[in-house]
Amino acid sequence: MTIDEALRQAAADAARGVVTFPADLHGFPGIAHGGAVAAVFHRLTLPRPPVELHVELLRGVPTATPLGLRTGSAGATARLALTQGERPLAEATLRRGGLTPPNVAGLRDRWAGDHDTREEVPGTATCLACGSANPLGLGARFLVNDHFLWREYLPPVTYRTREGAHPALALILLDELGWWLGALTQRECGVTTDVRITLFESLPFAPLLVVGDRAAVGSDDDPRGRYARTTGALLGPDGTLLASAEIRFAGSRAYTRRLVEPFLTTTPIHELERWFPSARELGRRESAD
């Protein structure tokens, strides 16, 4: 199955107000990846770039479960929402007007001069973004140093289209980048809760660069410091900005606990606790339970 077939399957009953995410579109086991939620909203409207998708993830969006869909529009703006019974899960706004690409020349040049020292962040086996055992998985493990998080990435054949690479690739990669920028800052696992991704150009089926500046990660007004605000960019082979992202990440020990077991299928505990210090204690509790 290709990503386009999976998204078409998810939207097959959209005319009846129903969306069902295939199981392989998950991040947390059983929960749709934030980039997949954005990709389904994109598939339901099929806008040409440039287009901005603003997705608010209110609760976990379950996979393999029929969900309610609400849609509406006003001019060049589309509004969509997913529900489970009376519970709102995710809301999205897609708009095509007034979109100005940010200047990423400085980010690109600084990264070009500072990406020799690197480590690779861990991943789980079946996550849509980082999993290599997921048939739709990108297997994208980001490289990191003190200043940047990035990956030079060639799209897999399951994301190839007649025009180039599927736009879902940008949505999934940039949501994952925002997740890791936040997780590295908070040193806990978490979720992306507010995802704003703008697609400026169609994606070529060619080597791409996804990159984020760690120094640009900020916080919001939450007094408990639960959120991190991150930015990222997806660049083409010639340095052209293809897509940009502004993403809010929420981290906590509770989320780390949920991901300890999936991470341990690929990463020894002594490696995992380097990234998430609470992982060893939480892993012991999981074993005891």
Summary of the structure (lengths in Angstrom):
residues: 289
radius of gyration: 18.1
end to end distance: 37.0
largest distance: 56.3
contacts: 1018
relative contact order: 0.14
helix: 30%
strand: 30%
